[in-house]
Every structure is written in structure tokens, then in C-alpha cells.
Amino acid sequence: MNKNIKHILLVLFVISSYSVIEPVKYINLTNSKVNAETTSFYLKNLSMSDADIDFDSDKTYYSVNVDDSVNEVKITAKPKSDDAEVQINGDVVDLSDKYRKLVDLDDGENVIKIEVVNNEGKSKTYTLIVTRGNSNSAEVYLSGIKLNNGIINFQKETKSYDINVKSNIDKINIKATPEDKNNTITIDGSPVTEDDGYEQTVYLDKGKNEIIVQVENKKEKKRSYKLNITREDDSNGIQAQDNIYLDFIKLSDAELNITKAETLYNVKVKETVELISIHAEPENNKYMVEINGDAVEESEDYTKDDVRLHEGKNEIKIKIEDLSGKKRTYVLNIYRGEMPANVNDASNTGSKNGEATKINQWVQKNNNWQYNDATGQPLKNTWFYDRNAGRSYYLKADGNMSTGWLNLNGSWYYLNVSGARQSGWQLINNEWYYFDSEGKMKTGWILDNSKYYYLQVNGSMAKSATIKGYKLGADGAWIK
């Protein structure tokens, strides 16, 4: 979650469909430059011992099987940028570790999260589901999945579903009922309970959305179901876009701060600007790129020079396509001179006292962070999974984002200063705590990287002590 709302020097930059960035005046087409989203928070490769992974940096979900005799695997996750930080299940790995971590496996399914964060705080999360032995032997299932939009023909043995919804559906209610009420359920990374009706509202980007629903029993055996929900994108005649993206868009020397969820941008330039160059860098150099019908190549730096602007509105279409036929189209409405006053109204943001109400984005109110839904109202009393950050946050009864310790439904969670829910080992006030993949604080004995540790009633790790006859070292590990 990038909470610093970026002001692009001399740009009026309005995202027209489902979010608004605070505006400034003009694009300076001579010397301004703003940092944009790059592939610096992508993995270069992902591999593991005992199984092969067909890795593609654009693909974020993988499922592999290993033999029942395999009780741990070595995960290697190398980032594209040496400056990026990599976490595997919450633990940082770096060049000194050769970006590797040894992960213990339970019987059945194991969800491993790999997060890459660049030096600007932008991140991407990869999900690896490793099934140890025959997944059917886990005997943990959902009895049903229901959606308030779209059609799903649920079969408990079927683990992947393709669902289509209309472009006006920006959120979906998912109900996942376990066969055994003693089992725990997570939907898109957030836990749900019987008190919640096993339901969770998930916000949808235009195009394809991958949502994981997981059920786990008391023996920590798990089963995951994947929902591939495609939300149509009918703005400007563009239908159901695929999950391939541009890295950035640059107009002459000014970069636009593009987001993956949006394909339509309104930009205002000075009335004196008659010619501009457009640079559209794809995330993958194997993509084909067209700007207003003309192909641009890597050898041309993916740039179309001397694009003439008429006074008023100029529509520029940028199309990308990969080798498998996946496509995405971006539309730039470049206004030379005045931008019509009704442009913001067309984005369905609404207004209050002449100011646009921000939707589907983080906003700051009285020095607190809140997240506004599609109606402009703050989320309350709920977990929220931010797809851009790849992190979960909790919004309290007043709508404010929670930080620090949080007690919810009998479980303790810890949210760092940015509000992100933590997992794995965390050093808090000079004491070590361990949080599972759902962010719940653990107590008692745990096994991590083939070592046993004891977590006291308050969750802090015991060290240099003897627990029930077992001696623990200064690092907290049991001395065998």
C-alpha cells in the first residue's frame, strides 16, 4: 500500500473509471520525471527442491505436488532487482541466503507466500501451493461456495473455477461453507467464521482476479480452491482484458503513475503543446505493442514520436498482446487546453462541496488512514486485502486503519506501522513472536526450519530456559 499520494509535477492526472488521484496543473513536457511502477518488484525466477515450477514472472499462482515422504522443501525466489526485498512466508531472504528458505510441509496442502518489495515500497505477491502426498487423503473439504454474482457449479473435489461477471460488478460476496464447522476458512487471505456467515466481500479489478479460498482442519491439513473471476471492461468498447500489463507510460519526458486496475486515463497538457512522444514500456519484452495502430519495437524504445494533438480531446489507444494471444488496451484521453468540467462526473466518483469523493482507494482523514469502497464510504469492522500491496489490513469500527496489537475473535494479530498484518517471526519490543500465515499469534511449541521453539502464553519466545525438561538456547531453539 503506497500511502504517499504522488503529485506528478505540473500534471492534472485524473483516473477516470474507479479512482481519482489528487490533481495538479499541467504536464511539463521538457524536463519533469516521476518514478513509476516497474518490474523491480517482480521475481526473476522461482524454484523449489523435489518439484519443477514452470515459472513466468507475470504468473502469481502455482500448484505443485511432492511425495508424502517429503517433509520440507527448499524455496529459491530471486528478484529481478538486487535492491528488492524478498520474503518467504514472512521471513526475509537475501543474497547471503542465495534467496533460499527451507519450509516445513504438513500433510496435504501447504500455502507458501512469496512477497517482493522494491525500494519504493511497491510489492508483488506470488502464491505457491505445495501438496504433500495425495491431497485427497487430507479429507478436508468445503461443502459449498456461493457467490452473489456470477455462476459457480461447485464440486468439492474440483479446485479451480472460472467465473465471469459484468463490468459494473466491482465487488463480489463469497460464502464458503466448511463440511466440518470446526474447520477454519480464509477467503482472499482474510479469515471468516460462522459468526460472519463464512462470507467475505472481495473487491474486483477489471479483467482477471485470482481469489484463493482455503479450508483447514484442526490437524492443520488444508485444501485450497481457486476462483478465477473475470470482470468485463466495457469502457471505450474494451472487453474482458487479460492480465498482461504495461510497465509504464511516458509522455515526452513525463511518466504517468499508472496502476494495474486502470486502463483509462485523462491527462491535461498546455494549449501550446502540439506534438508529443509516447513511450509505452511493456512488463515483458516479448509483448507486441501498438500506439494508435502503429507497432513500436524494443529497438525503438517502444516509442511513437511526433504524435500530433488537436485542440481539445485527443484519444490515444495503446494495445499490447503476448505470444499466447492475451490482450490489453489502454486509453489516454489527452486534453490540449481546457478539460471539460464534467470529466470527473463521468467517472462516477460523485462530489461533495465541489470536491470529488475518492473511491476504491486509501484516503487520509484526521491523520488516520481509511479505505473507501466503490460508493465512497469507508470500510468498517473488516479485514481488507489490498491487491496492489499484497497485504491485509484491518479497518476498525470508526473506519480507521488499525496498527499494533489487535485482538479479534479470540486471536491476537500484529499490524506494523503501515497497518500491514504480519506473519512469521516478528521482533516486537525486543521480544520475538511468531504469527502463522493468517497472521494469528502462536503459543506453545512450534517447528520452524527443523528447529523447535517454545512460545509462552503471551506469545513471546522463551530462551535460555528449560521448559518441561527441554533446554532452550539463547536463540530460543531446543538444544537436543
Salt bridges, closest charged atoms under 4 A:
GLU22 OE1 - HIS7 NE2 3.70
GLU22 OE2 - LYS358 NZ 2.60
ASP91 OD2 - LYS101 NZ 2.68
ASP107 OD1 - ARG132 NH1 3.52
GLU109 OE2 - LYS159 NZ 2.35
GLU115 OE1 - ARG391 NE 2.67
GLU120 OE1 - LYS6 NZ 3.91
GLU120 OE1 - LYS122 NZ 3.81
GLU179 OE2 - LYS156 NZ 3.06
ASP188 OD2 - ARG387 NH2 3.79
GLU194 OE2 - LYS181 NZ 3.22
GLU220 OE2 - LYS442 NZ 3.70
ASP233 OD1 - LYS206 NZ 3.47
ASP242 OD1 - LYS208 NZ 3.48
GLU274 OE2 - ARG336 NH2 3.75
GLU281 OE1 - HIS279 NE2 2.85
GLU283 OE2 - LYS260 NZ 3.32
ASP294 OD2 - LYS304 NZ 2.42
ASP301 OD1 - HIS279 NE2 3.78
GLU338 OE1 - LYS268 NZ 3.82
GLU438 OE1 - LYS440 NZ 3.69
